[in-house]
Amino acid sequence: MTKIYYVEQVFVPGGMPKHTYVNRAGRELEKRLQKVTRNLCKLVTLTGPTKSGKTVLTNKLFPRSAEECIWIDGGSIGKEDDFWHCIIDATDSYTNHEVSESEEDGSTINGDASLELSIPFISKGQGKLGASVTDKKTSAAKSSRSLSPRAAAIAALRATQKTLVIDDFHYLDRDFQGSVVRALKPLVFDGLPVVAIAIPHRRYDAVKVEKEMTLRVEPIPVPSWSKDELTEIPGIGFPLLNIEIAPSISERMANEAYGSPHLMQEFCSELSNQHGIEETLKTKLKINSLDDIIFKQIAEKTGKVIFEKLAKGPRQRSDRKPRPLTGGGTADIYKVVLLALAKLAPGMQKVEYEVLRSAIKEILVTEVPQAHEVSRVLEKMSEIASNDEASTPVIDWVKGDQELYITDPFFAFFLKWGTLED
């Protein structure tokens, strides 16, 4: 009997894919990560682009649900004590310890008496009565000790030896990153498994971490997915639904995914939905074409919110004048810069300033902004992106090098496929 799968079980965008997990065997990522539990005595740092499968990979080997693992999400940590309290809670430990001791003293007095009874018509009888009196005294002493959250957490980790996984490590304040590493260093030296998942961005100070650990760091870079790796996802998943898709469709989706398995899972899920598929089909279905509407619909769910934040810019100012566009209508300088980026559709590649400025000139009829104006806008946009709730800024302007980086595949995808007009 054919096993029935729901589409949501097969393709899992943003979750843990049980059936379409790809181990990327040729890169030996699992093998290298597994060594952390073999008395490696090094802090393992798993770094790679956002939405490249780092968390899924780690969760495959060290499940969040496993009793022997502790997961901490960097994005949920507001202050340092929050971090240590997560460990205290996960190990069922306490910051206060109280010990009670008691002693008991007692004395007993015993005595008997004899008596004789004479009852009419009944012969005489004799008996003994006994009595006992006990005097008890109890004394008790209590001693208590309070530990800081950091000390209590370190003691708990040492006692339990649970694997510690810190997801979105780059989300922690940079000074706190160093503080965490210093606190964990003795435990790592003794073999405690610790994995820090981060994005190779300026928020994550890799040099500082390595300096703190004095050569006790095992870096594992997780590169963006190749097209061959991405096509494994539909190659595994669609047969489970009794669907056959043309190779050209897999290739097209891989080209649009910008190296992100998350986006590839989105494409496969949406393709199934477009054909009204909810579970494994009784009769095989062949899909030979792919409509662009799939990409447009997904784009609206991915980068639209942050695009609108960047287009809005900081608080309105008098110099936000409308500029005429070659395609009709007007836009202020913030929207103009984003429209120029969309025209370039750079993907995850860096954009040289002069290339961006040329694109700006092409979309404007007049009122082309000066170089310093564009640079100022890019700085503000980078600042807005940095303050967004996402785990990493979607764009990063490096003023000294005059280079703009698109760091988020969802945002890159939206620039190409999203609706940019109000």
Legacy VTK file of the C-alpha trace (Angstrom):
# vtk DataFile Version 3.0
C-alpha trace
ASCII
DATASET POLYDATA
POINTS 422 float
0.000 0.000 0.000
1.349 3.430 -0.979
2.165 5.645 1.965
0.301 8.937 1.988
2.184 12.185 2.669
0.784 15.676 3.049
2.523 18.409 1.060
3.307 20.177 4.359
5.145 17.060 5.559
7.258 16.846 2.427
8.157 20.473 1.776
8.827 22.481 4.941
9.864 26.108 4.266
11.541 27.514 7.359
11.163 24.321 9.378
12.890 20.982 9.872
12.396 18.943 6.674
12.129 15.318 7.722
11.657 13.865 4.240
13.506 16.369 2.044
16.561 16.930 4.215
19.729 17.029 2.092
22.973 16.263 3.912
25.257 17.781 1.246
27.460 14.722 1.663
30.200 15.980 -0.612
30.999 18.782 1.829
31.192 16.534 4.929
29.427 19.160 7.035
27.680 16.592 9.239
30.896 14.669 9.793
32.787 17.778 10.866
30.012 19.031 13.127
29.580 15.658 14.834
33.161 15.853 16.116
32.101 18.416 18.721
30.804 15.546 20.884
34.059 13.569 20.733
36.051 15.557 23.241
37.072 18.009 20.530
37.899 20.638 23.174
37.198 23.439 20.697
34.376 25.915 20.213
32.671 25.037 16.930
31.512 28.061 14.927
29.083 27.267 12.115
29.006 30.275 9.802
27.308 30.933 6.491
24.805 33.144 4.661
21.369 33.619 6.161
18.800 30.945 5.237
21.502 28.555 4.026
20.465 25.644 6.254
22.824 26.095 9.215
20.122 25.669 11.855
18.543 22.705 10.043
21.926 20.986 9.816
22.626 21.492 13.508
19.122 20.441 14.534
19.545 17.211 12.559
22.520 16.210 14.706
21.539 17.924 17.966
17.713 18.098 18.079
16.108 20.872 20.074
13.824 18.288 21.634
16.683 16.091 22.873
17.187 15.983 26.638
20.952 16.173 26.248
20.890 19.403 24.209
20.387 23.039 25.206
19.410 25.525 22.496
19.601 29.280 23.000
18.251 31.679 20.364
20.418 34.792 20.265
17.513 36.893 19.037
15.599 36.261 22.260
18.388 37.494 24.533
17.830 41.034 25.781
20.536 41.233 28.434
23.375 39.028 29.668
21.469 37.428 32.546
18.802 36.235 30.082
21.418 34.043 28.429
22.540 32.381 31.644
18.969 31.949 32.907
18.165 29.976 29.746
20.821 27.456 30.774
19.662 27.437 34.393
16.095 26.677 33.300
17.175 23.999 30.812
19.201 22.174 33.467
16.590 22.621 36.219
19.178 24.425 38.335
18.975 27.291 40.827
20.950 30.353 41.808
20.164 29.859 45.527
21.075 26.744 47.498
19.966 26.054 51.086
21.134 23.187 53.316
19.385 22.230 56.586
20.906 20.080 59.340
19.074 18.872 62.479
20.046 16.996 65.674
17.745 15.296 68.160
18.490 14.665 71.890
16.155 12.592 74.139
15.937 11.001 77.620
13.550 8.318 78.890
12.453 7.507 82.508
10.989 4.018 83.186
9.208 2.646 86.309
6.894 -0.257 87.504
4.577 -0.862 90.406
3.054 -4.051 91.858
-0.518 -4.372 93.167
-2.781 -7.024 94.554
-6.520 -7.192 93.910
-9.120 -9.030 95.943
-12.577 -9.422 94.440
-15.377 -11.288 96.156
-15.923 -14.875 94.996
-12.792 -14.568 92.883
-9.328 -15.554 94.012
-6.647 -12.962 94.584
-4.508 -11.800 91.705
-1.322 -9.826 91.251
-0.008 -7.628 88.413
2.527 -4.972 87.382
2.034 -1.539 85.850
4.806 0.142 83.794
5.282 3.798 82.851
7.725 5.635 80.550
8.330 9.387 80.074
10.466 10.661 77.158
11.891 14.157 76.840
13.083 15.090 73.291
14.854 18.238 72.098
15.508 19.054 68.402
17.992 21.633 67.139
18.307 22.737 63.487
20.832 24.780 61.513
20.463 26.255 58.035
23.098 27.484 55.607
22.438 29.123 52.246
24.539 30.200 49.291
23.664 32.489 46.394
25.336 32.285 42.983
25.259 34.760 40.145
23.280 33.533 37.107
26.550 33.157 35.224
28.211 31.059 37.955
25.099 28.910 38.409
24.828 28.270 34.659
28.502 27.359 34.330
28.214 24.953 37.279
25.126 23.360 35.714
26.848 22.878 32.357
29.861 21.330 34.044
27.634 18.929 35.983
25.306 17.903 33.135
27.729 18.038 30.169
24.833 18.862 27.847
25.599 20.034 24.313
25.112 23.805 24.110
23.922 25.289 20.805
23.763 29.089 20.433
21.719 29.960 17.347
22.031 33.455 15.841
25.146 34.039 17.945
25.784 37.229 15.964
22.590 38.655 17.433
24.254 38.980 20.843
25.903 42.303 21.597
29.515 42.155 20.407
30.913 42.773 23.886
28.668 40.046 25.257
29.920 37.642 22.578
33.366 37.955 24.117
31.973 37.579 27.640
30.183 34.345 26.710
33.260 32.910 25.060
35.446 33.731 28.076
32.961 32.105 30.449
32.665 28.940 28.345
36.365 28.616 27.585
37.269 26.411 30.622
34.322 24.104 29.900
35.260 23.801 26.229
38.818 23.031 27.306
37.409 20.137 29.371
35.443 18.788 26.406
31.983 20.384 26.743
30.341 20.437 23.269
29.502 24.040 22.282
28.253 25.141 18.841
27.793 28.808 17.875
25.756 29.443 14.703
26.415 32.821 13.104
26.329 34.817 9.907
29.727 36.053 8.669
28.839 39.680 9.062
30.275 42.579 11.015
27.845 41.840 13.853
29.802 38.638 14.456
33.358 39.412 15.522
35.136 36.236 14.404
38.594 37.665 15.103
37.634 38.567 18.674
36.129 35.134 19.286
39.249 33.379 18.036
41.457 35.657 20.130
39.445 34.865 23.264
39.650 31.127 22.592
43.384 31.150 21.788
43.303 28.691 18.884
40.526 26.586 20.404
38.037 27.374 17.629
36.878 24.912 14.978
35.330 27.022 12.186
32.924 25.220 9.856
31.885 27.436 6.932
28.510 26.606 5.371
28.528 27.848 1.769
25.465 28.771 -0.257
23.889 25.765 -1.922
24.923 24.772 -5.424
22.240 24.248 -8.064
22.829 20.495 -7.957
22.271 20.464 -4.184
19.108 22.536 -4.509
17.609 20.252 -7.161
17.894 17.331 -4.750
14.979 18.817 -2.770
12.365 18.443 -5.540
14.098 15.258 -6.650
13.372 13.661 -3.268
10.059 15.341 -2.465
7.864 15.148 -5.538
8.100 11.347 -5.975
6.700 11.038 -2.418
3.618 12.880 -3.705
3.522 10.734 -6.871
4.459 13.726 -8.986
6.987 13.916 -11.792
8.313 17.340 -12.738
10.335 18.197 -15.815
14.090 18.653 -15.186
13.823 22.164 -16.606
11.479 23.121 -13.741
13.956 21.970 -11.087
16.718 23.879 -12.849
14.608 27.021 -13.100
13.711 26.937 -9.410
17.365 26.365 -8.475
18.372 29.396 -10.538
15.868 31.602 -8.701
16.680 30.355 -5.174
19.912 32.367 -4.742
21.593 29.423 -3.018
18.874 29.149 -0.345
17.225 25.786 0.484
14.534 27.766 2.306
13.465 29.423 -0.944
13.638 26.096 -2.784
11.267 24.556 -0.241
8.956 27.553 -0.773
8.972 27.025 -4.549
8.166 23.314 -4.282
5.386 23.923 -1.780
3.827 26.677 -3.897
4.096 24.598 -7.084
2.111 21.857 -5.351
-0.496 24.368 -4.193
-0.832 25.820 -7.699
-1.851 22.370 -8.943
-4.284 21.797 -6.085
-2.195 19.028 -4.540
-2.618 18.400 -0.816
-1.313 14.848 -0.402
0.156 11.889 -2.290
-1.824 11.324 -5.488
-3.359 7.989 -6.428
-2.477 8.575 -10.073
0.882 9.982 -11.137
0.869 13.601 -12.270
3.425 15.052 -14.679
4.212 18.768 -14.483
6.011 20.177 -17.514
5.710 23.943 -17.074
6.256 26.571 -14.407
4.289 29.823 -14.273
6.094 32.962 -13.084
3.098 33.751 -10.872
4.617 31.329 -8.340
7.680 33.526 -7.894
5.611 36.712 -7.723
3.329 35.322 -5.020
6.242 34.090 -2.919
8.025 37.441 -3.288
5.083 39.222 -1.670
5.507 37.004 1.411
9.257 37.428 1.740
10.904 40.842 1.346
8.015 43.280 0.993
7.925 44.483 4.612
11.603 45.419 4.813
11.463 46.917 1.297
8.717 49.277 2.440
10.708 50.210 5.553
13.737 51.095 3.455
11.632 52.987 0.913
10.043 55.020 3.689
13.463 55.924 5.046
13.949 57.837 8.299
11.534 60.483 9.553
10.261 62.670 6.722
12.397 65.694 5.931
12.009 68.697 3.633
14.632 67.431 1.174
12.605 64.331 0.223
11.495 65.882 -3.039
9.799 63.780 -5.742
11.942 63.009 -8.785
10.466 62.198 -12.230
10.924 58.596 -13.410
11.506 57.538 -17.025
8.755 54.959 -16.643
6.265 57.533 -15.421
5.397 58.858 -12.001
7.759 60.151 -9.355
9.713 58.816 -6.389
11.864 60.307 -3.656
15.537 59.476 -3.355
15.024 56.438 -1.104
12.572 54.817 -3.488
14.805 55.755 -6.435
17.773 53.894 -4.955
15.652 50.779 -4.390
14.199 50.937 -7.903
17.739 51.153 -9.261
18.702 48.091 -7.232
15.670 46.244 -8.563
16.693 47.179 -12.102
20.118 45.643 -11.501
18.634 42.559 -9.748
22.101 41.778 -8.367
21.118 38.673 -6.445
23.537 38.075 -3.579
26.434 39.800 -5.308
28.026 43.044 -4.170
27.097 46.197 -6.056
29.777 48.743 -6.868
28.710 52.314 -6.203
29.306 53.530 -9.768
27.208 50.684 -11.166
24.349 51.647 -8.848
24.663 55.337 -9.741
24.503 54.483 -13.445
21.261 52.583 -12.837
19.892 55.595 -10.935
20.639 57.849 -13.920
18.786 55.451 -16.237
15.544 55.502 -14.267
15.415 59.278 -13.686
14.395 61.897 -16.234
16.043 64.737 -14.311
17.043 65.595 -10.761
19.818 62.976 -10.605
21.138 63.024 -7.004
24.724 63.932 -6.218
27.203 61.264 -5.129
27.183 62.358 -1.496
23.374 62.247 -1.451
23.295 58.634 -2.635
26.000 57.690 -0.140
24.016 59.298 2.687
20.867 57.403 1.673
22.754 54.103 1.571
24.129 54.776 5.053
20.637 55.459 6.387
19.233 52.376 4.683
21.980 50.217 6.136
21.184 51.666 9.559
17.455 50.943 9.169
18.195 47.392 8.011
20.539 46.870 10.953
17.828 47.912 13.410
15.238 45.641 11.825
14.093 42.555 13.730
15.693 40.208 11.216
18.741 38.291 12.398
20.977 40.119 9.933
20.608 43.327 7.895
19.293 42.685 4.384
21.744 45.225 2.977
25.130 46.440 4.132
26.799 49.588 2.804
30.568 49.641 3.265
31.314 53.313 2.798
35.094 52.998 2.788
35.023 50.519 -0.106
32.030 52.147 -1.835
30.327 48.751 -2.037
26.774 47.651 -1.283
26.072 44.053 -0.252
22.706 42.290 -0.497
22.975 39.847 2.411
19.518 38.253 2.441
18.290 35.926 -0.350
14.648 36.789 0.416
15.333 40.487 -0.147
17.320 39.756 -3.303
14.413 37.630 -4.523
11.911 40.394 -3.777
13.957 42.960 -5.702
13.583 40.756 -8.779
10.022 39.484 -8.405
8.204 41.741 -5.950
5.696 44.492 -6.621
7.703 47.674 -6.157
4.999 50.254 -6.740
2.723 51.542 -3.961
LINES 1 423
422 0 1 2 3 4 5 6 7 8 9 10 11 12 13 14 15 16 17 18 19 20 21 22 23 24 25 26 27 28 29 30 31 32 33 34 35 36 37 38 39 40 41 42 43 44 45 46 47 48 49 50 51 52 53 54 55 56 57 58 59 60 61 62 63 64 65 66 67 68 69 70 71 72 73 74 75 76 77 78 79 80 81 82 83 84 85 86 87 88 89 90 91 92 93 94 95 96 97 98 99 100 101 102 103 104 105 106 107 108 109 110 111 112 113 114 115 116 117 118 119 120 121 122 123 124 125 126 127 128 129 130 131 132 133 134 135 136 137 138 139 140 141 142 143 144 145 146 147 148 149 150 151 152 153 154 155 156 157 158 159 160 161 162 163 164 165 166 167 168 169 170 171 172 173 174 175 176 177 178 179 180 181 182 183 184 185 186 187 188 189 190 191 192 193 194 195 196 197 198 199 200 201 202 203 204 205 206 207 208 209 210 211 212 213 214 215 216 217 218 219 220 221 222 223 224 225 226 227 228 229 230 231 232 233 234 235 236 237 238 239 240 241 242 243 244 245 246 247 248 249 250 251 252 253 254 255 256 257 258 259 260 261 262 263 264 265 266 267 268 269 270 271 272 273 274 275 276 277 278 279 280 281 282 283 284 285 286 287 288 289 290 291 292 293 294 295 296 297 298 299 300 301 302 303 304 305 306 307 308 309 310 311 312 313 314 315 316 317 318 319 320 321 322 323 324 325 326 327 328 329 330 331 332 333 334 335 336 337 338 339 340 341 342 343 344 345 346 347 348 349 350 351 352 353 354 355 356 357 358 359 360 361 362 363 364 365 366 367 368 369 370 371 372 373 374 375 376 377 378 379 380 381 382 383 384 385 386 387 388 389 390 391 392 393 394 395 396 397 398 399 400 401 402 403 404 405 406 407 408 409 410 411 412 413 414 415 416 417 418 419 420 421
